[in-house]
Each structure stands twice: as C-alpha cells, then as structure tokens.
Amino acid sequence: MGSLSLVIREAADEEEWQSAMDLARHTFMENDAPIYSDEGIRSFEDFISCPLLKDLHGGGAYDVYTAWDGDSLVGMAALRQASHLSLLFVDPERQGEGIGGMLLYYLCRQIRTFTDNESMTVNAAPTAYEFYKSHGFCATGLEVTENGIRYTPMERVLI
C-alpha cells in the first residue's frame, strides 16, 4: 500500500453535501444495516435525508467534512454542537487505509482550534465501537437502542 494523500475540507456546496450523504447511506447499508432492525434502517435514512439537517449545515450549526483522494470522495464526517461526532463513514472499499483516523485527527484539531471544548463525543454503532476505542474514546455508558439505532455513548478527551 502506498502513502495516502488526502484533502479534508468542509462540504463546499449542495452537491458535495449530497455526495457525503450518499457515501454515508451506501456505507451504512453495507456495514451497519445487516445488524439493525427495519426501524433502525428507516431512522438512519430519515436522519440523513432530513431537509432540516441541510439547513443546519447551511447555517453553520452542523458541520460536514469530506475526505478526498484526488477526485474521489473516500470519507465523510459531521459535527454537531461543535464537538459531537454525528457521522463518520469511509467508503467500504477504502476502509483499513487510515482514512477514518485522519478524519478524526482533523476534527479534533478543528475542535481544539475553534472552540473551548476539551472533548469530543460520539454515539458509536456496534460496528464502529472498536475503531473509536482504538482512537482514544472511552465508553461513558452502556449500549442503548433508540428508534432502532444501537449505539454506545463514548467520549475522547482532546489533548
């Protein structure tokens, strides 16, 4: 495997926003949907398709970041309330290359640079729990299910 050269940036326009949400949908359906109920799958789809989410992004209240390898979108992440990781997805064909870790590093830097927050939180899906644990997150509660979505609340102190 060669060295990875990514460009990470905030979604620039509606087309990039939609591409990021399409990547999230595709990755969720491939990696997560098999262990979720129909209710959970519908809840996820409703969330990423909600027009309010796009409006919040446009108003600066929901930051969406994209990771590019050349002209290829290979990852995406979203922050709400300045330090809660709402979404993080990497193209299934590119997982294991360090893209998710690079997105996390970038977001941690953004939070420390532009806010007074000293930690990042995430509601980790069962399929992502070990990934977050390996990147310094600790569980702050037990796994729960809300609207069919299974997750474990986690937090990482930012140094």
Order of alpha helices (4+ residues) and beta strands (2+ residues): beta-alpha-alpha-alpha-beta-beta-beta-alpha-beta-alpha-beta-beta-beta
